[in-house]
C-alpha cells in the first residue's frame, strides 16, 4: 500500500506557466499545432475533467499547451520508477500514478480530492495507452463510473494528426499538422441523468478516430526519409507469407526477411509495394499493380497466394494503413495460436535474446533479476539467465496487465509484483508479446 503522504500529487501554477511558455511554445511550432475552441476556457473554471483520445505519447503536453490551468494527469506508474521522473511528474506536474492490474483506491481517492476538495483539474486518457495504429481503443468501463461519481464538467480534447506526426513506434518526428479541438462532452446535469452504460457509449463515440483517414481527407503528408524505421515494433507479421517477427525496417522500406516481401511507407500513412528491380531507392507499384505484385513476390518463394488473402484481407486493403495491416496481423496471430492450441504444440511462439528482466512494485525502483533470453509458449512465459542458467517461468494464468510502456518496455504483473523486459535490440518488439498474451487469454477463456 502506497502511503498518500509520501506520494501526494502536487502541481504548482508557476511550473505550469513555465512549461506552457517554454516547452509548450516549442511544441506548437515544431508540431504545427492548431487549437480549435480553446476559448471555452475563458468561461469554464475548475473543477473539471479533461478526457482525450490518445494518438501519441505527447498528448498530455499538447493538451496542456492550451489549457490555462494546472492539469493532474492520470498516468501509468511505470513512468515514475525513476527518482528524477517521479519528482518531476508527481511533485511538480502533479501526475496521479495508476497501476494497470492492481485495484487502486488511492488513485480514485486522489482524483476525488483534487476535484471536490481542491477544485482542480484532472486529465484522463480513457483508452489507457496511446495508439499503435492510429485508431482508437475501447475506453476502460471504469472511466464512465468515475465520471458519474464526480459529476464535474467533462471537456473533450480531440487530437487529430498527432499519430502521423509522431507514431508511437517511431523515434522520428515528421513535419505535418496537428489539430486539437476542445468541447464540453458532459455537463454535471447530464452525468446525473445518465447511466454509467450511457456515459460509456457516448464517451467511446467521442473518442473514436482514424488518424490516417483524417489526414488523407485533409490531403496532409508527413514527409520523412526515415518514415518506416522501427515500424516492426508495431507490425510483426508478414502479409505475404505469414512469417512471425520477420519484418524489418530501413529508412522508408519495410521488408520480410523470410520471403522477401517489401513495401514502402508513404507520407500519408499508407504503403505501396516495392519493385524488386529498384536499385536507386524505394520505387512503388500503382494501385492497379498491388494484387499482381503481391502474388508475384510471394509465389517466387512459396508458390501460394499471399496469406492475407486466405484470411479474407485483400493486399490492397492491407496496404491502406498501419491500422489495416494491424487488423490482418491480429487475425493471423489468432489463427496461428488457435492452430497451436488445437495441436498442442509446445514450441516458442516468440523468443528474443539479450534481454533484461527487472522486478519492482508500483513506482519503487526496479531491480534486475535476470539477463539472458525470453520465450513465449502457449501456457507460460519463460526467461533464462545467460550466466547462471536459472529459469524464471510465469504461468499464463498468473500474468495480468500485460502491455508496453512508452516505446518498447514490455511489462506485466504477477500478484503485486511488476516485471519489465528491456530489449537490447531496438528492433525487438515488446508489443508482439502483449498482443499474443491477450489473444491466448481470450482463446483459453481466461477472465
C-alpha positions as CSV (number, residue, x, y, z in Angstrom):
1,X,0.0,0.0,0.0
2,X,1.4,3.4,-1.0
3,X,1.4,6.0,1.7
4,X,-0.5,9.0,0.4
5,X,1.7,11.3,2.5
6,X,4.8,10.1,0.5
7,X,3.3,10.3,-3.0
8,X,0.8,13.0,-2.7
9,X,0.5,14.7,-6.2
10,X,1.2,18.4,-6.2
11,X,1.0,20.9,-9.0
12,X,2.4,24.4,-9.0
13,X,0.9,27.2,-11.1
14,X,4.4,28.7,-11.7
15,X,5.7,25.4,-13.1
16,X,2.6,25.1,-15.4
17,X,3.2,28.6,-16.6
18,X,6.9,27.9,-17.2
19,X,6.2,24.7,-19.2
20,X,3.5,26.4,-21.3
21,X,5.8,29.3,-22.2
22,X,8.8,27.1,-23.0
23,X,8.2,23.5,-24.0
24,X,4.6,24.4,-24.9
25,X,5.6,27.1,-27.3
26,X,8.2,24.8,-28.9
27,X,5.6,22.1,-29.3
28,X,3.2,24.4,-31.0
29,X,5.8,25.5,-33.5
30,X,7.6,22.1,-34.0
31,X,4.4,20.1,-34.5
32,X,2.4,22.9,-36.2
33,X,-0.4,22.6,-33.7
34,X,-3.7,24.5,-34.1
35,X,-6.3,24.7,-31.3
36,X,-10.0,24.8,-32.0
37,X,-12.5,26.3,-29.5
38,X,-9.8,26.8,-26.8
39,X,-11.7,30.0,-25.9
40,X,-14.2,27.8,-23.9
41,X,-11.7,28.0,-21.0
42,X,-12.5,31.8,-20.7
43,X,-15.8,30.9,-19.1
44,X,-15.1,27.3,-17.8
45,X,-13.4,27.4,-14.5
46,X,-12.2,24.5,-12.3
47,X,-13.1,22.0,-11.2
48,X,-13.5,20.0,-14.4
49,X,-12.1,16.8,-16.0
50,X,-10.3,16.6,-19.3
51,X,-10.6,13.4,-21.4
52,X,-8.9,12.8,-24.8
53,X,-8.1,10.3,-27.5
54,X,-4.6,9.0,-27.2
55,X,-2.9,9.5,-30.5
56,X,0.7,10.0,-29.4
57,X,2.8,9.8,-26.3
58,X,2.9,13.7,-26.3
59,X,-0.8,14.1,-26.0
60,X,-0.8,15.5,-22.4
61,X,1.7,18.1,-23.3
62,X,-0.2,19.1,-26.5
63,X,-3.5,19.4,-24.5
64,X,-1.7,21.3,-21.7
65,X,-0.3,23.9,-24.1
66,X,-3.8,25.5,-24.4
67,X,-5.4,24.8,-21.0
68,X,-4.7,27.8,-18.7
69,X,-4.8,25.7,-15.5
70,X,-2.6,23.0,-14.0
71,X,-3.9,19.6,-15.0
72,X,-3.3,16.5,-12.9
73,X,-3.0,13.8,-15.5
74,X,-3.6,10.1,-14.5
75,X,-0.5,8.3,-15.8
76,X,1.0,4.8,-15.6
77,X,3.1,4.3,-12.5
78,X,5.7,2.8,-14.9
79,X,6.7,6.4,-15.9
80,X,7.6,7.2,-12.3
81,X,10.0,4.5,-11.2
82,X,13.0,6.7,-11.9
83,X,13.5,9.1,-8.9
84,X,14.0,12.1,-11.1
85,X,10.9,11.4,-13.2
86,X,9.0,10.6,-10.0
87,X,9.8,14.0,-8.6
88,X,9.1,15.8,-11.8
89,X,5.8,14.1,-12.6
90,X,4.3,13.8,-9.1
91,X,5.7,16.8,-7.2
92,X,5.9,19.4,-10.0
93,X,3.5,18.3,-12.7
94,X,1.1,16.6,-10.2
95,X,0.6,13.4,-12.1
96,X,-1.6,10.7,-10.5
97,X,0.1,7.3,-10.7
98,X,-2.1,4.4,-11.8
99,X,-1.3,0.7,-11.9
100,X,-2.7,-1.4,-14.7
101,X,-3.5,-4.6,-12.9
102,X,-4.0,-3.7,-9.3
103,X,-7.2,-2.3,-7.8
104,X,-6.2,1.2,-6.9
105,X,-8.4,3.0,-4.4
106,X,-5.6,5.6,-3.8
107,X,-5.8,6.7,-7.4
108,X,-9.5,7.2,-7.1
109,X,-9.2,9.0,-3.8
110,X,-6.6,11.4,-5.2
111,X,-8.9,12.2,-8.1
112,X,-11.9,12.8,-5.9
113,X,-9.8,15.0,-3.6
114,X,-8.5,17.1,-6.5
115,X,-11.9,17.6,-8.0
116,X,-14.0,18.0,-4.8
117,X,-11.7,19.5,-2.2
118,X,-9.0,21.3,-4.2
119,X,-11.4,22.3,-7.0
120,X,-8.7,21.4,-9.5
121,X,-8.4,19.8,-13.0
122,X,-7.9,16.1,-13.6
123,X,-6.9,14.7,-17.0
124,X,-7.6,11.1,-18.1
125,X,-7.0,9.2,-21.3
126,X,-9.7,6.5,-21.1
127,X,-8.1,4.2,-23.6
128,X,-5.2,3.6,-21.1
129,X,-2.5,3.7,-23.7
130,X,-1.5,5.6,-26.8
131,X,-2.5,4.1,-30.2
132,X,-0.2,1.8,-32.0
133,X,-2.0,2.0,-35.3
134,X,-3.7,5.4,-35.4
135,X,-7.2,4.3,-34.4
136,X,-9.0,4.4,-31.0
137,X,-9.2,1.5,-28.5
138,X,-12.2,1.0,-26.2
139,X,-12.3,3.1,-23.1
140,X,-12.0,1.3,-19.8
141,X,-15.5,0.9,-18.4
142,X,-14.4,2.2,-15.0
143,X,-13.9,5.6,-16.6
144,X,-17.7,6.1,-17.1
145,X,-18.3,5.1,-13.5
146,X,-15.7,7.6,-12.3
147,X,-17.2,10.5,-14.3
148,X,-20.7,9.7,-12.9
149,X,-19.2,9.7,-9.4
150,X,-17.5,13.0,-9.8
151,X,-20.3,14.8,-11.6
152,X,-17.9,17.6,-12.8
153,X,-17.9,19.1,-16.3
154,X,-16.1,16.9,-18.7
155,X,-14.0,18.5,-21.5
156,X,-13.1,16.5,-24.6
157,X,-9.7,17.2,-26.1
158,X,-9.8,15.6,-29.5
159,X,-6.4,15.4,-31.2
160,X,-6.0,14.7,-34.9
161,X,-2.7,14.4,-36.8
162,X,-0.8,13.5,-33.7
163,X,-0.3,9.9,-34.7
164,X,1.2,10.5,-38.1
165,X,3.4,13.4,-36.8
166,X,4.9,11.1,-34.1
167,X,3.8,7.5,-34.3
168,X,4.2,5.6,-31.1
169,X,6.5,3.1,-32.7
170,X,8.8,5.8,-34.2
171,X,11.6,7.9,-32.7
172,X,11.4,10.3,-35.7
173,X,9.2,13.4,-35.8
174,X,7.6,14.1,-39.2
175,X,6.6,17.7,-40.2
176,X,2.9,17.8,-40.8
177,X,0.0,19.4,-39.0
178,X,-1.8,18.7,-35.7
179,X,-5.3,19.9,-34.6
180,X,-6.7,19.7,-31.1
181,X,-10.3,20.7,-30.5
182,X,-11.9,21.3,-27.2
183,X,-15.6,20.8,-26.4
184,X,-17.9,20.1,-23.4
185,X,-18.7,16.4,-23.6
186,X,-20.8,16.2,-20.4
187,X,-22.3,18.7,-18.0
188,X,-22.9,17.8,-14.4
189,X,-26.6,17.7,-15.1
190,X,-26.1,15.2,-17.9
191,X,-23.9,13.0,-15.7
192,X,-26.6,12.9,-13.0
193,X,-29.3,11.9,-15.5
194,X,-27.3,9.3,-17.5
195,X,-26.5,5.7,-16.5
196,X,-22.9,4.5,-16.5
197,X,-23.6,2.5,-19.6
198,X,-24.9,5.5,-21.5
199,X,-21.9,7.6,-20.4
200,X,-19.6,4.8,-21.6
201,X,-21.3,4.7,-25.0
202,X,-21.1,8.5,-25.5
203,X,-17.5,8.5,-24.4
204,X,-16.4,5.9,-26.8
205,X,-18.2,7.6,-29.7
206,X,-16.4,10.8,-28.8
207,X,-13.0,9.1,-28.6
208,X,-13.4,7.3,-32.0
209,X,-10.8,8.4,-34.5
210,X,-8.8,7.2,-37.5
211,X,-5.8,9.4,-37.8
212,X,-4.7,8.1,-41.2
213,X,-8.1,8.6,-42.7
214,X,-8.4,12.1,-41.3
215,X,-5.0,13.1,-42.7
216,X,-5.9,11.7,-46.1
217,X,-9.2,13.6,-46.1
218,X,-7.2,16.8,-45.5
219,X,-4.5,15.9,-48.1
220,X,-1.8,16.1,-45.5
221,X,1.6,14.5,-45.9
222,X,4.2,13.7,-43.2
223,X,7.5,13.5,-45.1
224,X,10.4,11.7,-43.6
225,X,13.4,9.9,-45.1
226,X,13.2,7.5,-42.1
227,X,9.4,7.1,-42.2
228,X,9.4,3.3,-41.7
229,X,12.2,3.0,-39.1
230,X,11.1,0.9,-36.1
231,X,7.8,0.0,-37.6
232,X,8.4,-3.6,-36.6
233,X,7.7,-2.6,-33.0
234,X,4.0,-2.3,-34.1
235,X,3.8,-4.7,-37.2
236,X,5.5,-8.0,-36.9
237,X,3.5,-10.3,-39.2
238,X,4.2,-10.5,-43.0
239,X,1.0,-10.3,-45.1
240,X,2.6,-12.3,-47.9
241,X,4.0,-15.4,-46.1
242,X,2.6,-15.0,-42.6
243,X,6.0,-15.0,-41.0
244,X,6.1,-14.0,-37.3
245,X,8.6,-11.4,-36.3
246,X,10.2,-11.5,-39.7
247,X,9.5,-7.8,-40.7
248,X,12.4,-5.4,-40.6
249,X,12.6,-1.7,-41.5
250,X,15.2,0.5,-43.1
251,X,14.5,4.2,-43.8
252,X,11.2,4.1,-45.7
253,X,11.4,0.3,-46.6
254,X,9.6,-2.4,-44.7
255,X,10.7,-5.9,-45.7
256,X,10.2,-9.5,-44.7
257,X,13.4,-11.4,-44.2
258,X,11.7,-14.7,-44.7
259,X,10.1,-14.3,-48.1
260,X,11.4,-11.0,-49.5
261,X,8.1,-9.2,-49.5
262,X,8.8,-5.5,-49.4
263,X,6.7,-2.3,-49.1
264,X,7.4,1.4,-48.8
265,X,5.9,3.5,-46.0
266,X,4.2,6.6,-47.6
267,X,4.0,10.1,-46.2
268,X,0.2,9.7,-46.0
269,X,0.5,6.7,-43.7
270,X,-0.3,4.1,-46.3
271,X,2.1,1.6,-48.0
272,X,2.9,0.7,-51.6
273,X,4.6,-2.4,-52.8
274,X,8.3,-2.1,-53.7
275,X,9.5,-3.1,-57.1
276,X,12.1,-5.8,-56.9
277,X,14.2,-4.2,-59.6
278,X,14.5,-0.9,-57.7
279,X,18.2,-0.1,-57.1
280,X,18.3,3.7,-56.5
281,X,15.7,3.9,-53.7
282,X,12.2,3.0,-53.0
283,X,10.0,2.6,-56.1
284,X,6.3,1.8,-55.8
285,X,3.7,0.0,-57.7
286,X,0.4,1.7,-58.5
287,X,-2.8,0.6,-57.0
288,X,-3.7,-1.5,-60.1
289,X,-0.4,-3.5,-59.7
290,X,-0.8,-4.2,-56.0
291,X,-2.5,-7.6,-56.3
292,X,-0.3,-9.0,-59.1
293,X,2.9,-7.7,-57.5
294,X,2.0,-9.2,-54.1
295,X,1.2,-12.5,-55.6
296,X,4.3,-12.5,-57.7
297,X,6.5,-11.7,-54.7
298,X,5.0,-14.5,-52.6
299,X,4.8,-17.1,-55.4
300,X,8.5,-16.6,-56.1
301,X,9.2,-18.1,-52.7
302,X,6.2,-20.3,-51.8
303,X,4.1,-20.7,-55.0
304,X,1.0,-19.8,-52.9
305,X,-1.2,-16.7,-52.8
306,X,-0.5,-14.1,-50.1
307,X,-1.5,-15.4,-46.6
308,X,-3.6,-12.3,-46.1
309,X,-6.0,-13.3,-48.9
310,X,-6.5,-16.7,-47.2
311,X,-7.8,-14.8,-44.2
312,X,-10.1,-12.6,-46.2
313,X,-7.9,-9.5,-46.5
314,X,-7.0,-8.1,-49.9
315,X,-3.4,-7.0,-50.2
316,X,-4.6,-3.6,-51.5
317,X,-6.7,-3.2,-48.3
318,X,-3.8,-4.2,-46.0
319,X,-1.5,-1.6,-47.7
320,X,-4.0,1.2,-46.9
321,X,-2.7,2.0,-43.4
322,X,-0.9,0.7,-40.3
323,X,-4.4,0.1,-38.9
324,X,-5.4,-2.1,-41.8
325,X,-2.2,-4.1,-41.6
326,X,-2.7,-4.5,-37.9
327,X,-6.2,-5.9,-38.4
328,X,-4.8,-8.6,-40.6
329,X,-2.0,-9.2,-38.1
330,X,-4.4,-9.8,-35.3
331,X,-6.4,-12.2,-37.4
332,X,-3.3,-14.1,-38.5
333,X,-1.9,-14.3,-35.0
334,X,-5.3,-15.5,-33.6
335,X,-5.4,-18.2,-36.3
336,X,-1.8,-19.4,-35.6
337,X,-2.5,-19.5,-31.8
338,X,-5.7,-21.5,-32.4
339,X,-3.9,-24.0,-34.5
340,X,-1.1,-24.4,-32.0
341,X,-3.6,-24.9,-29.1
342,X,-5.6,-27.5,-31.1
343,X,-2.4,-29.4,-32.0
344,X,-0.8,-29.0,-28.5
345,X,2.4,-27.5,-29.9
346,X,4.9,-26.8,-27.1
347,X,7.3,-24.6,-29.1
348,X,8.0,-20.9,-28.5
349,X,5.8,-18.6,-30.5
350,X,8.2,-15.7,-30.0
351,X,11.6,-15.5,-28.5
352,X,14.4,-12.9,-28.0
353,X,17.9,-13.0,-26.7
354,X,19.9,-10.4,-24.8
355,X,17.0,-9.1,-22.7
356,X,17.0,-7.8,-19.1
357,X,14.2,-8.7,-16.7
358,X,13.5,-6.2,-13.9
359,X,11.2,-6.6,-10.9
360,X,9.5,-3.9,-8.8
361,X,6.4,-2.7,-7.1
362,X,4.3,0.3,-8.2
363,X,6.6,3.3,-8.5
364,X,9.5,2.0,-6.5
365,X,12.9,1.4,-8.1
366,X,13.2,-1.8,-10.0
367,X,15.9,-4.4,-9.6
368,X,17.5,-6.7,-12.2
369,X,16.6,-10.3,-11.7
370,X,17.8,-11.9,-15.0
371,X,19.9,-11.1,-18.0
372,X,19.5,-13.6,-20.9
373,X,16.8,-14.8,-23.2
374,X,13.0,-15.0,-23.2
375,X,10.4,-17.1,-24.9
376,X,6.6,-17.2,-25.0
377,X,4.8,-20.6,-25.0
378,X,1.1,-21.3,-25.1
379,X,0.9,-21.7,-21.4
380,X,3.9,-19.8,-20.0
381,X,6.4,-17.0,-20.4
382,X,10.0,-18.0,-19.7
383,X,13.2,-16.2,-19.0
384,X,16.6,-17.9,-18.7
385,X,19.6,-16.2,-17.2
386,X,22.6,-16.4,-19.5
387,X,25.2,-16.9,-16.7
388,X,23.5,-18.9,-14.1
389,X,21.1,-20.7,-16.5
390,X,18.4,-20.2,-13.9
391,X,14.9,-20.4,-15.3
392,X,12.2,-17.9,-14.4
393,X,8.8,-19.2,-15.5
394,X,5.5,-17.3,-15.4
395,X,2.3,-19.4,-16.0
396,X,-0.1,-17.7,-18.3
397,X,-2.8,-17.9,-15.5
398,X,-0.8,-15.7,-13.2
399,X,0.1,-12.9,-15.7
400,X,-2.0,-9.7,-15.5
401,X,-1.9,-6.3,-17.1
402,X,0.5,-7.1,-19.9
403,X,1.3,-4.2,-22.0
404,X,4.0,-1.9,-23.4
405,X,5.3,1.2,-21.6
406,X,6.5,4.1,-23.7
407,X,8.0,2.8,-26.9
408,X,9.1,-0.7,-26.1
409,X,9.3,-1.7,-22.4
410,X,7.2,-4.9,-22.2
411,X,5.6,-5.1,-18.7
412,X,3.3,-7.4,-16.8
413,X,2.1,-8.1,-13.3
414,X,2.2,-11.2,-11.2
415,X,0.5,-10.6,-8.0
416,X,1.7,-7.3,-6.5
417,X,5.0,-7.5,-8.5
418,X,5.5,-5.7,-11.8
419,X,8.1,-7.1,-14.3
420,X,9.7,-5.1,-17.1
421,X,11.6,-6.5,-20.1
422,X,14.3,-4.3,-21.6
423,X,15.4,-5.3,-25.1
424,X,19.0,-4.7,-26.2
425,X,17.9,-5.0,-29.8
426,X,16.0,-1.8,-30.6
427,X,14.1,-3.7,-33.3
428,X,12.8,-6.4,-30.9
429,X,9.0,-5.8,-30.4
430,X,7.5,-5.9,-26.9
431,X,4.1,-5.5,-28.4
432,X,4.1,-8.9,-30.0
433,X,4.3,-10.5,-26.6
434,X,1.5,-8.3,-25.2
435,X,-0.8,-9.0,-28.2
436,X,-0.1,-12.7,-28.1
437,X,-0.8,-12.9,-24.3
438,X,-4.1,-11.1,-24.7
439,X,-5.2,-13.4,-27.5
440,X,-4.1,-16.5,-25.6
441,X,-6.2,-15.5,-22.6
442,X,-9.2,-14.8,-24.9
443,X,-8.8,-18.2,-26.6
444,X,-8.4,-20.0,-23.3
445,X,-11.4,-18.2,-21.9
446,X,-9.4,-16.5,-19.1
447,X,-11.2,-13.7,-17.3
